[in-house]
Structures are given as structure tokens and as C-alpha cells.
Amino acid sequence: MAAPAWWQRGAVYQIYPRSFADGDGDGVGDLAGIRGHLDHLSDLHVEAVWLSPVFPSPMADFGYDVADFCDIDPLFGTLEDLDRLVQDCHDRGIKVVLDWVPNHTSDQHPWFRASRSSRDDPRRNWYVWRDGAPDGGPPNDWRSEFAAVGPAWTFDDGSGQWYLHSYTPQQPDLNWEEPAVEAAMHDVVRFWLGRGVDGLRIDALQRLAKDPLLRSNAGAARRHDQDWPTAHERLRGIRRVVDEFPDRMIVGEVYLLDLDRVVGYLAGGDQLHLAHNFVFLHLPWDADAFRSVIDRFEALTGGEALTGGEAWPAWFLGNHDHSRIATRYDDGGHGPARARAVALMLTALRGTPFVYQGDELGLPDAVIPPDRVVDVDGRDPERAPIPWEPPSVAGPGAGFTTGEPWLPLVADAERLCVRRQAADPDSTLSLVRRLAELRARSRTLQTGRQETVDAGPGVLAWWREHDGERLLAAVNFAPGPTGLAVLSAPAARWELLVSTDPGRADPPDHGAQRDLGRVRLGPSEAVLLRVHGD
């Protein structure tokens, strides 16, 4: 078997630069802050870091409204700072992935300023402009992704037409029906990959292709404002540009809650390398639900005819747009234990784990007072800065900044900060480090065969096998203790490699057990076992 690609071996760690580490004391994270904490990433054995946008931006959507695709916002540093970060990461064997936003620009981008200046401007068709409906309203019924915004159209008094924005009015959609737009965005890809960046995360990929007739969504069999069939040929064009550079990777934010359609963006081996699986992200805390999606992905991607080779999964349960794992799954106070179980699950599943900064600490959502709210879509709680040091020692910035943090930190920063957890062998950080080290030296966990197994009610379990090694991972989704009823397991000795329960106590002879049914799991506990046959 060929060695796995770098993007298959281990985790991709998402950095939200505003909230990772502040190097200049202005209260906002930056590239210098990231460079100062690369030891943390090395200790997590991450294969790559993905940086949320660091390009020049008015920050209407905190960087996802890009005013220049080929520069760095002074808030974060300079192009030279980015170059130094890439080099420092490469020196540590860490790849760098940038967040590319091809669906839209800022309304302050020179392209849009030209486009709105006149109906006759050469860049007019670089954006989606239309006359209004006969009643004077927007051209159709399309809505912004942000509920607070409402219609996805804004009227421009200067030119007397409406322009499309899938997000805020400050983020006008580019018109990918215009060949010059596609060519310009391909040049953006070449700029960054030519500069040494290892990959791109493609934001809002499903939005690149819309019904060119702009028909309304009401009553339609499928939405007209995204995921139009032309998306796949546009993606293949992007992939051809990426393939001009060796050993590069693209991962897509394909925000579709339909696994069949998500897999379509991986088909043929000439589109995405990886696709974020939002079906997985939105699952309830239920073993059967998780098993169903895991098995469904395997069933959809195992065939040569569909994928041109076996497609590779990407698993994640947290990012900058969604409530943190420890909060989202905190039913009856089980959030912290479930966040630990998720860490083992993502490590042990076949596929690439994506880890959002702070999830290695088990951070919950921060409490944001009304007068500190800044995001249009209520995403501030999961974007709170990382606490590096105890506030009792480092002050209220908790080592994130010497100034006033742009958002409040989590309430329990004293206990949850990196320094406290690094010194505690039972902490979530110590657990995640152990899991990452285990995967880094295990071909079984990286690329081994996977098969889910019936392990009893409320338990998700699966085998990983490679070159004679057999590992069994199991997660107890139940709120109480349960047995591991792996009925199909042969008589075998087993040894516990990792448990997410720091208080677990096994009998001294547990490694001599010959019945996996005698393994007990505590509430919300996950375990990884090595199983030895006779």
C-alpha cells in the first residue's frame, strides 16, 4: 500500500486568527501570535493548519468579506509575515492551508467599486446585477444565509439595479458565469500556491454555481441559488490549476445537508480532495445516527465508478460558525465528557480529522454580554480567544493578549487554559496529545480498513485493521454505564490503549481478558483497544 498523503495522515487544525494569539497587544490575534505558539501545534502532531481569512477586509464578516485576495490585512501582519509563518511551519513538518473565498468579495473591493460605478463599466458583469420585480421588489425570492439580513438582494441607488449577496450586503456575489471572473480567481489560486501555501479551504463552494436564469426557490424541486450542476465543472477547473503545483490539497466547505450531493463534489478524482461533512456536524448525540452517516459515506464512496477511486472522508464536529462541542452536546452536564469522547472518535475514524482551535482544550462557548456582541449571525461564543495562561498570573488577557481581548474569554479560563492543562495528565489537552501521538505512529489509524460493528444499544463501535493489527474503538452515547457487546468478536486478549475517562480503573489482569463483552464503558466514555487473537 502506498504511503498516505500528508492530508490523510493526521489532523488539520483550524486557526481563527483573530482569536488564537495576539503578538502586538492590540487585543486581536495575528500572524506573529501564531508564530509564537507553534510548539503547541507540534505537540498536537497536526499535519496542517488552516487559517481563516487573513486578507485585507473591512471586517463586515470578519475577513470573509475580502477587499484584496493577494495581500494580508495589516491587522494580522504583512505578506512577509505570512511567508515567515509558512516557512516556520514547514520547518516543523506542518503544512499551511489558507481560506479562499471565491463566491464573493467585499463591497470595498476594487472590482465591485468599478462594477457599481456604471452599467457600462467593463466589470459590471463580474457581479450579479438585475432589474427588480414588476412590483419594485427584489428580482426573486432568494434569501441571505444570515437570517438577520433577509433578502439576498440590495438595491443600488447609483445604478438603479439590485445586486446579489448570499451573505451580508457588504459581500456581493461574484458572477462565475463571466469567464473573466473565473480566470481572475484561478490567478488568485496560482498566487498563493506559487508562494508556498500547501492547500486551500474553499469557502461556500456550493454557492459558485447558481441558476443563471435566477428563478425563485419557491415550489422548485431543488434550490436555484446554490449547488447548480455547473458547480462540478467549475470545481474541475480549479482542481486543474491546483494540480499545476505538486503535493497540494483543496478541501471544500460544501454546506449541503445531503450526503449524496456532498460526495458528488469528490467524484471522479478530479474535484476536491476532501469535503467538509455538515451532515455529520449536525447529528444529534445518538450512536445510531453517527453509525448511519459513517456507513453511508463508506457505501457512497467505495465504488470506482462513482469516485474514480475511493474518496477520502473528512470528519469534524466544530468550527468557527457553530457552537462548541462541549456546549452543543451538554445534555445534563455531559458536555465536557462528550467533548473528550469526540476527540477519540475523530482520531480513530478512517479519514482526516479537522480540529477547531480550543477543542483540544474542551472549551465551551463563551458568554457574550449584549454590549460585546459583534457578529451578525450570533457566532461570537465559539470565537472567543484562546486562554493560554491563568488569568491570575497573566492578567485578564489570559496570555492571549496584553491588551483588551476583542471578545470575552471563557468563564473558566483559569482551569481550562493551556498552561494548566499541559501540567495535568488527566486534562483534555493531555488526552488529545496522547491520541495525536498514537495516530502519528499508527498506520492502522491513518489508513487501516474500517468496519462498524454492533456493540449494543447506545454504543458506536468500529474495527480498524492493518497488517495484522486490530484496533477496536467504541463510544458510549448513553448517559449511564454500559457493556461492550461485540458479539462477532472472536476469543481474544485485549489491552486498553486509551480511555477518555480519567477516573477509569481496570483490574490488573484486564489485558488477559478473553471476552470483549466484559469491557464496561462509563457514561459518555470512549475507548480504544488493541485486540490480540489466539
C-alpha positions as CSV (number, residue, x, y, z in Angstrom):
1,M,0.0,0.0,0.0
2,A,1.3,3.4,-0.9
3,A,2.2,5.8,1.9
4,P,-0.7,8.1,2.8
5,A,-0.7,11.7,1.5
6,W,0.0,14.4,4.1
7,W,-3.6,15.4,4.2
8,Q,-4.6,11.8,5.2
9,R,-2.1,11.2,7.9
10,G,-3.3,13.4,10.8
11,A,-5.4,16.3,11.8
12,V,-5.9,19.7,10.1
13,Y,-6.1,22.3,12.9
14,Q,-8.3,25.3,12.2
15,I,-6.9,28.6,13.4
16,Y,-9.3,31.6,13.7
17,P,-6.5,34.2,13.6
18,R,-8.4,36.9,15.5
19,S,-8.7,34.6,18.5
20,F,-5.6,32.4,18.5
21,A,-2.8,34.6,19.9
22,D,-2.1,38.4,19.8
23,G,1.5,39.3,19.2
24,D,1.3,43.1,19.4
25,G,-1.1,43.7,22.3
26,D,-3.9,45.3,20.3
27,G,-6.4,42.7,21.6
28,V,-6.8,40.9,18.2
29,G,-4.8,37.8,17.2
30,D,-2.3,38.0,14.4
31,L,0.3,36.1,12.4
32,A,3.1,36.9,14.9
33,G,0.9,35.4,17.7
34,I,0.5,32.2,15.7
35,R,4.3,32.0,15.1
36,G,4.8,32.4,18.8
37,H,2.7,29.3,19.6
38,L,3.9,26.7,17.0
39,D,5.2,24.5,19.8
40,H,1.5,23.9,20.8
41,L,0.8,22.7,17.3
42,S,3.8,20.5,17.2
43,D,2.8,18.9,20.5
44,L,-0.6,18.1,18.9
45,H,1.1,16.4,15.9
46,V,-1.0,18.3,13.5
47,E,-0.3,17.7,9.8
48,A,-1.6,21.1,8.7
49,V,-3.0,24.4,10.0
50,W,-5.9,26.0,8.2
51,L,-6.1,29.8,8.7
52,S,-9.4,31.5,8.4
53,P,-9.1,34.6,6.2
54,V,-6.2,37.0,6.8
55,F,-6.7,39.1,3.7
56,P,-7.4,42.8,3.6
57,S,-11.0,43.3,4.7
58,P,-13.4,45.9,6.2
59,M,-14.4,43.1,8.6
60,A,-18.1,43.2,8.0
61,D,-18.0,39.4,8.2
62,F,-14.6,39.3,10.0
63,G,-12.4,38.5,7.0
64,Y,-14.9,36.7,4.8
65,D,-15.5,40.0,3.0
66,V,-12.3,40.2,1.1
67,A,-11.1,43.5,-0.3
68,D,-7.8,42.1,-1.8
69,F,-7.3,38.4,-2.5
70,C,-3.5,38.7,-2.8
71,D,-2.4,40.6,0.3
72,I,-2.5,40.4,4.1
73,D,-4.6,42.7,6.3
74,P,-2.4,45.0,8.4
75,L,-4.4,43.8,11.4
76,F,-2.7,40.4,11.0
77,G,0.6,41.5,9.6
78,T,2.2,41.6,6.2
79,L,2.9,39.2,3.3
80,E,6.4,38.8,4.6
81,D,4.9,37.7,8.0
82,L,2.8,35.1,6.2
83,D,5.9,33.9,4.3
84,R,7.8,33.6,7.6
85,L,4.9,31.7,9.2
86,V,4.7,29.3,6.2
87,Q,8.5,28.7,6.5
88,D,8.4,28.2,10.3
89,C,5.5,25.7,9.9
90,H,7.4,23.8,7.1
91,D,10.5,23.6,9.3
92,R,8.3,21.7,11.8
93,G,6.7,19.5,9.1
94,I,3.4,21.3,9.3
95,K,1.5,22.3,6.1
96,V,-0.4,25.6,5.7
97,V,-3.9,25.9,4.2
98,L,-5.5,29.2,3.5
99,D,-9.2,30.0,3.5
100,W,-10.1,31.1,-0.1
101,V,-13.4,32.9,-0.5
102,P,-14.3,32.6,-4.3
103,N,-18.1,33.2,-4.1
104,H,-18.0,36.9,-3.1
105,T,-15.9,39.9,-2.3
106,S,-16.1,42.9,-0.1
107,D,-18.2,45.8,-1.4
108,Q,-14.9,47.7,-1.0
109,H,-13.0,45.5,-3.4
110,P,-11.8,47.5,-6.5
111,W,-13.7,45.0,-8.7
112,F,-17.0,45.8,-7.1
113,R,-16.4,49.6,-6.9
114,A,-15.8,49.5,-10.6
115,S,-18.9,47.3,-11.2
116,R,-21.3,49.5,-9.3
117,S,-19.9,52.7,-10.8
118,S,-21.8,52.4,-14.1
119,R,-23.9,49.9,-16.0
120,D,-21.3,50.3,-18.8
121,D,-18.2,49.5,-16.8
122,P,-16.2,46.6,-18.1
123,R,-16.5,44.9,-14.7
124,R,-20.3,45.3,-14.5
125,N,-20.8,41.6,-15.3
126,W,-18.3,40.5,-12.7
127,Y,-21.2,40.6,-10.2
128,V,-24.9,39.7,-10.4
129,W,-27.0,42.7,-11.3
130,R,-30.6,42.6,-12.2
131,D,-33.7,44.8,-12.5
132,G,-36.3,44.4,-9.8
133,A,-39.6,42.5,-10.0
134,P,-42.6,44.3,-11.5
135,D,-43.8,45.3,-8.1
136,G,-40.5,47.1,-7.4
137,G,-39.1,44.4,-5.1
138,P,-36.1,42.2,-5.4
139,P,-35.6,40.1,-8.6
140,N,-36.6,36.8,-6.9
141,D,-37.2,35.2,-3.5
142,W,-33.6,34.2,-2.7
143,R,-32.6,34.8,1.0
144,S,-29.3,35.6,2.6
145,E,-27.7,32.8,4.5
146,F,-27.9,35.1,7.6
147,A,-31.5,35.3,8.8
148,A,-30.9,38.8,10.2
149,V,-30.1,40.1,6.7
150,G,-33.3,38.9,5.0
151,P,-33.4,39.1,1.2
152,A,-30.2,38.2,-0.7
153,W,-30.6,41.4,-2.8
154,T,-29.8,45.1,-2.2
155,F,-30.9,48.0,-4.4
156,D,-28.1,50.3,-5.6
157,D,-29.4,53.8,-6.0
158,G,-26.5,54.9,-8.2
159,S,-27.1,52.4,-11.0
160,G,-30.7,51.7,-10.4
161,Q,-30.4,47.9,-10.2
162,W,-30.2,45.2,-7.5
163,Y,-27.1,43.2,-6.7
164,L,-27.0,39.7,-5.2
165,H,-25.3,38.9,-1.9
166,S,-25.7,35.4,-0.4
167,Y,-24.5,36.7,2.9
168,T,-24.3,40.4,4.0
169,P,-24.9,43.4,1.7
170,Q,-21.2,44.1,2.2
171,Q,-20.4,40.8,0.4
172,P,-21.6,41.0,-3.2
173,D,-21.6,37.6,-5.0
174,L,-19.2,37.3,-7.9
175,N,-20.7,36.2,-11.2
176,W,-19.0,32.9,-12.2
177,E,-20.9,32.9,-15.4
178,E,-18.4,35.5,-16.5
179,P,-15.2,33.9,-17.9
180,A,-13.1,36.8,-16.7
181,V,-14.1,36.2,-13.1
182,E,-13.2,32.5,-13.3
183,A,-9.8,33.4,-14.8
184,A,-9.1,36.0,-12.2
185,M,-9.9,33.7,-9.4
186,H,-7.7,31.0,-10.9
187,D,-4.9,33.5,-10.8
188,V,-5.5,34.0,-7.1
189,V,-5.0,30.3,-6.6
190,R,-1.7,30.4,-8.5
191,F,-0.6,33.4,-6.4
192,W,-0.9,31.6,-3.1
193,L,0.2,28.1,-4.2
194,G,3.2,29.7,-6.0
195,R,4.1,31.4,-2.8
196,G,4.4,28.1,-1.0
197,V,1.0,27.6,0.6
198,D,0.1,23.9,0.7
199,G,-3.6,24.0,0.2
200,L,-6.8,25.9,0.2
201,R,-10.1,25.6,2.0
202,I,-12.8,26.7,-0.4
203,D,-15.4,28.8,1.4
204,A,-19.1,28.3,0.4
205,L,-18.2,26.1,-2.6
206,Q,-21.8,25.2,-3.3
207,R,-22.6,28.8,-4.0
208,L,-20.3,29.1,-7.0
209,A,-23.0,27.8,-9.3
210,K,-26.5,29.2,-9.3
211,D,-29.4,29.1,-11.8
212,P,-28.3,31.6,-14.5
213,L,-32.0,32.4,-15.1
214,L,-32.3,33.4,-11.4
215,R,-35.5,31.6,-10.9
216,S,-37.1,31.7,-7.5
217,N,-36.7,28.8,-5.0
218,A,-40.4,28.6,-4.0
219,G,-42.0,25.5,-5.4
220,A,-38.8,24.2,-7.0
221,A,-37.6,20.6,-6.7
222,R,-34.2,21.9,-5.9
223,R,-32.8,25.2,-4.8
224,H,-31.8,27.6,-7.6
225,D,-29.4,29.8,-5.5
226,Q,-26.7,27.1,-5.0
227,D,-25.4,23.7,-6.0
228,W,-26.4,24.1,-9.6
229,P,-24.9,21.3,-11.9
230,T,-22.3,23.7,-13.3
231,A,-20.6,23.7,-9.9
232,H,-18.7,20.5,-10.7
233,E,-17.1,21.7,-14.0
234,R,-16.1,24.9,-12.2
235,L,-14.5,22.9,-9.5
236,R,-12.7,20.7,-12.0
237,G,-11.3,23.9,-13.5
238,I,-10.0,24.9,-10.0
239,R,-8.5,21.5,-9.5
240,R,-6.6,21.7,-12.8
241,V,-5.0,24.9,-11.5
242,V,-4.2,23.3,-8.2
243,D,-2.6,20.3,-9.9
244,E,-0.1,22.6,-11.6
245,F,1.6,22.5,-8.3
246,P,2.9,19.3,-6.7
247,D,1.5,17.8,-3.4
248,R,-1.2,20.4,-2.9
249,M,-4.7,19.9,-1.4
250,I,-8.1,21.5,-1.6
251,V,-10.9,21.0,0.9
252,G,-14.4,22.3,0.3
253,E,-17.0,23.8,2.6
254,V,-19.9,22.1,0.8
255,Y,-22.7,23.2,3.1
256,L,-25.3,20.7,1.9
257,L,-27.3,18.5,4.3
258,D,-27.5,15.8,1.7
259,L,-24.6,13.3,1.8
260,D,-25.2,12.1,-1.8
261,R,-24.7,15.6,-3.1
262,V,-21.7,16.2,-0.9
263,V,-20.0,13.1,-2.2
264,G,-20.7,14.4,-5.7
265,Y,-18.0,17.1,-5.1
266,L,-15.5,14.3,-4.5
267,A,-16.4,12.2,-7.6
268,G,-14.0,11.3,-10.3
269,G,-10.8,12.1,-8.5
270,D,-10.6,15.5,-10.3
271,Q,-12.6,17.7,-7.9
272,L,-12.0,18.1,-4.2
273,H,-9.5,16.0,-2.1
274,L,-11.7,16.5,0.9
275,A,-15.2,17.8,1.7
276,H,-16.5,19.1,5.0
277,N,-19.3,16.8,6.0
278,F,-22.0,19.1,7.5
279,V,-24.4,16.1,7.8
280,F,-22.0,14.7,10.4
281,L,-21.7,18.1,12.2
282,H,-25.5,18.4,12.6
283,L,-26.1,14.9,14.1
284,P,-27.7,14.5,17.5
285,W,-25.8,12.8,20.3
286,D,-27.0,9.3,19.2
287,A,-25.0,6.2,18.4
288,D,-27.3,5.0,15.6
289,A,-27.3,8.4,13.9
290,F,-23.5,8.5,13.8
291,R,-23.1,5.0,12.6
292,S,-25.6,5.6,9.8
293,V,-23.7,8.5,8.4
294,I,-20.3,6.8,8.7
295,D,-21.6,3.7,7.0
296,R,-23.5,5.8,4.3
297,F,-20.3,7.7,3.4
298,E,-18.4,4.4,3.0
299,A,-21.2,2.9,0.9
300,L,-21.3,6.0,-1.4
301,T,-17.5,6.3,-1.9
302,G,-16.4,2.7,-2.1
303,G,-17.1,2.3,-5.8
304,E,-14.6,3.1,-8.6
305,A,-17.5,4.1,-11.0
306,L,-18.6,7.0,-8.8
307,T,-15.4,8.4,-7.3
308,G,-12.7,7.3,-9.8
309,G,-11.0,5.7,-6.8
310,E,-12.0,5.6,-3.2
311,A,-12.9,9.1,-1.8
312,W,-11.3,10.1,1.5
313,P,-13.6,11.2,4.4
314,A,-13.1,14.4,6.4
315,W,-14.7,14.4,9.9
316,F,-15.3,17.4,12.1
317,L,-17.7,18.5,14.8
318,G,-16.6,22.0,15.4
319,N,-15.6,25.2,13.6
320,H,-15.9,29.0,13.8
321,D,-19.5,29.0,12.7
322,H,-21.1,26.5,15.2
323,S,-21.5,26.2,19.0
324,R,-18.6,24.3,20.6
325,I,-18.8,20.6,21.1
326,A,-18.7,20.9,24.9
327,T,-21.7,23.2,24.8
328,R,-23.7,21.8,21.9
329,Y,-23.7,18.3,23.4
330,D,-24.0,19.4,27.0
331,D,-27.2,17.5,27.9
332,G,-27.4,17.1,31.7
333,G,-23.8,18.2,32.3
334,H,-22.2,15.6,30.0
335,G,-20.6,18.2,27.6
336,P,-17.0,18.0,28.9
337,A,-17.0,14.2,28.8
338,R,-18.6,14.1,25.3
339,A,-16.0,16.6,24.0
340,R,-13.3,14.1,25.2
341,A,-15.2,11.2,23.5
342,V,-15.4,13.2,20.3
343,A,-11.6,13.7,20.3
344,L,-11.1,9.9,20.4
345,M,-13.8,9.4,17.7
346,L,-12.2,11.8,15.3
347,T,-8.8,10.4,15.8
348,A,-9.9,6.8,15.4
349,L,-12.2,7.1,12.4
350,R,-10.8,6.4,8.9
351,G,-10.4,9.8,7.4
352,T,-8.9,13.2,8.1
353,P,-9.9,14.9,11.4
354,F,-10.4,18.6,11.4
355,V,-9.9,20.2,14.9
356,Y,-11.1,23.7,15.7
357,Q,-8.8,25.7,17.9
358,G,-9.8,25.3,21.5
359,D,-11.5,22.0,21.1
360,E,-8.2,20.3,22.2
361,L,-8.9,22.1,25.5
362,G,-12.6,21.1,25.7
363,L,-13.6,24.8,25.7
364,P,-17.3,25.6,26.0
365,D,-18.9,28.6,24.4
366,A,-18.1,31.9,26.0
367,V,-20.8,34.1,27.5
368,I,-21.0,37.3,25.4
369,P,-22.7,40.3,27.1
370,P,-25.2,42.1,24.9
371,D,-22.9,45.1,24.6
372,R,-20.0,42.9,23.4
373,V,-21.9,41.2,20.6
374,V,-20.3,41.9,17.2
375,D,-21.3,39.1,14.8
376,V,-24.4,39.4,12.6
377,D,-25.2,35.7,13.0
378,G,-24.6,35.1,16.7
379,R,-21.3,33.2,16.3
380,D,-19.3,35.2,18.9
381,P,-19.5,32.5,21.7
382,E,-17.4,29.9,19.7
383,R,-15.0,32.6,18.5
384,A,-13.8,33.7,22.0
385,P,-10.0,33.9,22.3
386,I,-7.8,31.0,23.4
387,P,-6.7,31.2,27.1
388,W,-3.0,30.4,27.2
389,E,-2.1,31.3,30.8
390,P,-4.1,31.5,34.1
391,P,-5.7,35.0,34.4
392,S,-4.5,35.0,38.0
393,V,-0.9,35.1,36.6
394,A,-1.1,36.7,33.2
395,G,-4.0,39.1,33.8
396,P,-7.4,39.3,32.2
397,G,-6.0,38.6,28.7
398,A,-5.0,35.1,29.9
399,G,-1.9,35.1,27.8
400,F,-3.9,35.7,24.6
401,T,-3.1,39.4,24.7
402,T,-1.6,42.1,27.0
403,G,-4.5,44.4,25.9
404,E,-8.2,44.2,25.9
405,P,-9.4,41.0,24.1
406,W,-11.7,41.7,21.2
407,L,-14.2,39.2,22.6
408,P,-14.5,38.0,26.2
409,L,-12.8,34.8,27.1
410,V,-14.5,31.7,28.5
411,A,-15.5,32.0,32.2
412,D,-13.3,29.2,33.5
413,A,-10.1,30.3,31.7
414,E,-8.1,29.8,35.0
415,R,-8.7,26.0,34.8
416,L,-9.1,25.5,31.1
417,C,-6.1,27.5,29.9
418,V,-3.2,25.7,28.0
419,R,-0.7,26.0,30.8
420,R,-2.9,24.5,33.5
421,Q,-4.0,21.6,31.2
422,A,-0.5,20.9,29.9
423,A,0.6,20.3,33.6
424,D,-2.4,17.9,34.2
425,P,-2.0,14.4,32.8
426,D,-5.8,13.9,33.1
427,S,-6.8,17.1,31.2
428,T,-8.5,17.2,27.8
429,L,-5.3,18.7,26.3
430,S,-3.2,15.8,27.6
431,L,-5.7,13.3,26.2
432,V,-5.7,14.9,22.8
433,R,-1.9,15.0,22.7
434,R,-1.8,11.2,23.5
435,L,-4.4,10.5,20.8
436,A,-2.5,12.5,18.3
437,E,0.8,10.8,19.1
438,L,-0.8,7.4,18.8
439,R,-2.2,8.2,15.4
440,A,1.1,9.7,14.2
441,R,2.8,6.4,14.7
442,S,0.0,4.1,13.6
443,R,-0.7,3.2,10.0
444,T,-3.7,1.3,11.3
445,L,-5.3,4.5,12.5
446,Q,-4.1,6.5,9.5
447,T,-5.2,4.3,6.6
448,G,-6.3,0.9,8.0
449,R,-9.5,-0.8,6.9
450,Q,-12.7,0.2,8.8
451,E,-15.9,-1.6,9.7
452,T,-18.6,-0.6,12.1
453,V,-19.8,-3.3,14.4
454,D,-22.9,-3.9,16.6
455,A,-21.8,-3.4,20.1
456,G,-25.1,-3.0,21.9
457,P,-27.7,-0.2,22.4
458,G,-26.2,3.3,22.7
459,V,-22.7,2.3,21.6
460,L,-20.9,3.2,18.4
461,A,-18.0,0.8,17.7
462,W,-15.8,0.1,14.8
463,W,-12.8,-2.0,13.9
464,R,-9.6,-0.7,12.3
465,E,-7.2,-3.2,10.8
466,H,-3.9,-3.1,9.0
467,D,-1.0,-5.5,8.5
468,G,-2.3,-7.9,11.2
469,E,-3.1,-5.3,13.8
470,R,-6.7,-5.0,15.0
471,L,-8.0,-2.0,17.0
472,L,-11.4,-1.5,18.3
473,A,-12.8,1.9,19.0
474,A,-16.0,2.4,21.0
475,V,-18.0,5.4,22.2
476,N,-20.8,5.2,24.8
477,F,-23.5,7.6,23.8
478,A,-25.7,6.6,26.7
479,P,-25.8,8.8,29.9
480,G,-25.2,5.7,32.0
481,P,-22.6,2.8,32.1
482,T,-23.0,0.0,29.6
483,G,-21.2,-3.2,28.5
484,L,-19.4,-3.5,25.1
485,A,-21.4,-6.3,23.5
486,V,-19.3,-7.1,20.4
487,L,-20.9,-10.4,19.6
488,S,-18.9,-11.0,16.5
489,A,-15.5,-10.8,18.2
490,P,-13.5,-14.0,18.5
491,A,-12.0,-15.1,21.7
492,A,-9.1,-12.6,22.1
493,R,-6.9,-10.8,24.5
494,W,-7.4,-7.1,24.6
495,E,-5.4,-4.2,26.0
496,L,-6.7,-0.7,26.7
497,L,-4.7,1.9,24.7
498,V,-6.7,5.0,25.6
499,S,-9.8,5.8,27.6
500,T,-11.4,9.3,27.7
501,D,-12.4,8.7,31.3
502,P,-9.5,9.9,33.6
503,G,-11.1,8.0,36.5
504,R,-11.3,4.7,34.8
505,A,-9.9,1.8,36.9
506,D,-9.4,-1.6,35.3
507,P,-8.3,-4.8,37.1
508,P,-4.6,-5.6,36.9
509,D,-5.3,-8.6,34.6
510,H,-7.6,-6.7,32.2
511,G,-5.1,-7.5,29.4
512,A,-5.7,-11.2,29.8
513,Q,-9.4,-10.9,29.4
514,R,-10.7,-13.1,26.6
515,D,-14.2,-11.7,26.4
516,L,-14.8,-8.3,24.9
517,G,-18.2,-8.4,26.5
518,R,-16.6,-7.9,29.9
519,V,-15.4,-4.4,28.8
520,R,-17.5,-1.8,30.6
521,L,-17.9,1.8,29.4
522,G,-18.8,4.7,31.7
523,P,-21.2,7.5,30.8
524,S,-20.0,9.3,27.6
525,E,-16.8,7.4,27.7
526,A,-14.8,6.4,24.6
527,V,-12.1,3.8,24.5
528,L,-9.5,2.4,22.0
529,L,-8.5,-1.2,22.4
530,R,-5.8,-3.3,20.8
531,V,-7.2,-6.8,20.3
532,H,-5.0,-9.9,20.0
533,G,-6.2,-13.2,18.6
534,D,-5.1,-16.6,19.7
